[in-house]
Amino acid sequence: MAGGSAYFLPAAYTAWQSTGQVVDIASPSPSGLLFSPSPTASSAAFSQGAFTVLLLGSDDDSKFIGDHVLTQSMILVRVIPATKQVVMLSIPRDLWLPLSTGGMGKADFAYSYGRAGAAMATISQDFGVHINDYIWVGLLGLIRVIDAIGGIDIVTSNPVLDDYYPQDINTNSPYGYSRIAVLAGPQHLDGVHALQYVRSRHNDLQSDFGRSRRQQQVLLAIRQKAKQLSPEDLPALAAAIGGELKTSIKLDRVAELLPLAATFDNPNAIQTIVLPSPYTHGGAPDGSLYPNWGLILPLVHQFFP
């Protein structure tokens, strides 16, 4: 997870500090996809200042083997420094689409089959957008990020009441459940409760689209709190997160972006997008969603090159 602007910076530094190197992006061969990006277009857009990052959030508890995890959250973020604008597009995890690794599947399969490279290639080619970099974070990573910045302040859009919330962190029995509640109204959330707020899938009348809106809300809260960070805070943040974050953003790019963080101070310049009906509809295999590309692509291309 990351905020629309300022959080990119400590996130990238964190990954570099924790691992000693960035994660290379693979280049899978597309098969039967809707869009084939030009190899030079992405770098050209990047050099002009604006850039797009794919944010990936995964359940990575002990039920999974290594990096063979699904992406419970996929959010495209477009940052335009010239106009101080940010656009966040949540991609439904259950969207049924062509995968860069071949065949059809839910969007959250892409990372599991081919890690970040396959996730980027799938979204880039199906949605017709150019993605410069990615940031991936696991469950503990989100908790540690939020705790390291002192928690976040939000006004919850609706209460979260869940009798079947996964009890799979810091436990020897990851298949259990617990009852959780995040009440409506102004809240100061630590990492554990913020994760509960964005992760819960039950009792939301807007189903997974409601969860997407909660995720965007928490990202904006992280961004707001991260604006208070200084470069001196980054080593401590890196140590707190440990290996729970991966990114392709290189350290020299972080140095270039540092002065940019404090300039995004207008919340009205941040636009959030989700894709409920009529952009998507049910009936696809395994309970997934069919995309209405005739509506999705014109909407996406208003904001993403």
DAKAPE-V134047 format. One record per backbone hydrogen bond with DSSP energy under -1.0 kcal/mol. NH is the residue of the N-H (numbers start at 1). CO is the residue of the C=O. Records with the same first field share a line. If there is no record, write none. Layout:
NH->CO, CO
//
This chain:
8->5
9->6
11->7
12->8
13->9
14->10
15->11
16->12
17->13
18->14
19->15
20->16
23->247
44->40
45->41
46->42
47->43
48->44
49->46
51->79
53->77
54->133
55->75
56->135
57->73
58->137
64->61
68->65
69->67
72->57
73->57
75->55
76->89
77->53
78->87
79->51
80->85
85->80
86->269
87->78
88->271
89->76
90->273
91->74
95->92
96->289
97->105
99->103
102->99
105->97
107->95
108->93
109->106
110->107
113->109
114->110
115->111
118->114
119->115
120->116
121->117
122->118
123->119
124->120
125->121
126->122
127->123
129->124
132->52
133->52
135->54
136->246
137->56
138->244
142->138
143->139
144->140
145->141
146->142
147->143
148->144
149->145
150->147
151->146
152->189
154->187
156->185
160->182
162->180
165->178
167->176
176->173
178->165
180->162
182->160
187->154
189->152
194->190
195->191
196->192
197->193
198->194
199->195
200->196
207->204
209->206
211->207
212->208
213->209
214->210
215->211
216->212
217->213
218->214
219->215
220->216
221->217
222->218
223->219
224->220
225->221
226->222
227->223
228->225
229->226
233->230
237->233
238->234
239->235
240->236
241->237
242->238
244->241
246->136
248->134
254->250
255->251
256->252
257->253
258->254
260->257
261->258
263->260
265->263
269->266
270->267
271->86
273->88
279->276
281->290
284->288
288->285
289->94
290->281
292->279
293->291
295->292
296->292
297->293
299->295
300->296
301->297
302->299
303->300
304->300
//
